[in-house]
Amino acid sequence: MLQMKKWFLAYKIEYLWKKIRRNRKKMAALLNRREPYSSPQLVRLNQENWELWWSARQMEQRWIQLLAE
């Protein structure tokens, strides 16, 4: 059961980082088009990335705890 939890947690962590990378690419494309830093799209992507990063970080800390068990 612990192995299954580890696998699922690892999958969720990788998925979040994939979403973060995708959002960063979108942000780079907007900046290349000279979008202002305060544009609603950039602000929304930045906020979403921060939330995704926080979730991934929490899951990574849980992953470390599971490895110690």
C-alpha positions as CSV (number, residue, x, y, z in Angstrom):
1,M,0.0,0.0,0.0
2,L,2.9,2.4,0.8
3,Q,4.4,1.7,-2.6
4,M,1.1,2.7,-4.3
5,K,0.9,5.9,-2.3
6,K,4.5,6.7,-3.2
7,W,3.8,6.1,-6.9
8,F,0.6,8.1,-6.9
9,L,2.3,11.0,-5.1
10,A,5.2,11.0,-7.5
11,Y,2.8,11.0,-10.4
12,K,1.0,14.0,-9.0
13,I,4.2,15.9,-8.3
14,E,5.4,15.3,-11.9
15,Y,2.0,16.4,-13.3
16,L,2.2,19.7,-11.3
17,W,5.7,20.4,-12.6
18,K,4.6,19.7,-16.1
19,K,1.8,22.3,-15.7
20,I,4.2,24.8,-14.3
21,R,6.6,24.3,-17.2
22,R,3.6,24.7,-19.6
23,N,2.5,28.0,-17.9
24,R,6.1,29.3,-18.0
25,K,6.2,28.7,-21.8
26,K,2.9,30.6,-22.1
27,M,4.3,33.4,-20.0
28,A,7.4,33.6,-22.2
29,A,5.3,33.7,-25.3
30,L,3.3,36.6,-23.9
31,L,6.4,38.5,-22.9
32,N,7.9,37.9,-26.4
33,R,4.8,39.6,-27.8
34,R,5.6,42.6,-25.6
35,E,2.6,42.0,-23.3
36,P,2.8,44.3,-20.3
37,Y,3.8,42.7,-17.0
38,S,0.5,43.8,-15.4
39,S,-1.6,42.2,-18.1
40,P,-4.4,40.0,-16.8
41,Q,-3.2,37.0,-18.6
42,L,0.3,37.2,-17.1
43,V,-1.0,38.0,-13.7
44,R,-3.3,35.0,-13.9
45,L,-0.6,32.6,-15.1
46,N,1.8,33.9,-12.4
47,Q,-0.8,33.3,-9.7
48,E,-1.6,29.9,-11.0
49,N,2.1,29.0,-11.1
50,W,2.6,30.1,-7.6
51,E,-0.3,28.0,-6.4
52,L,1.0,25.0,-8.4
53,W,4.5,25.4,-7.0
54,W,3.2,25.6,-3.4
55,S,1.2,22.4,-3.9
56,A,4.1,20.6,-5.5
57,R,6.4,21.7,-2.7
58,Q,4.0,20.4,-0.1
59,M,3.8,17.1,-1.9
60,E,7.6,16.9,-2.2
61,Q,7.8,17.3,1.6
62,R,5.3,14.5,2.0
63,W,7.3,12.4,-0.4
64,I,10.4,12.9,1.8
65,Q,8.3,11.8,4.8
66,L,7.1,8.7,3.0
67,L,10.7,7.7,2.1
68,A,11.6,7.8,5.8
69,E,8.8,5.4,6.7
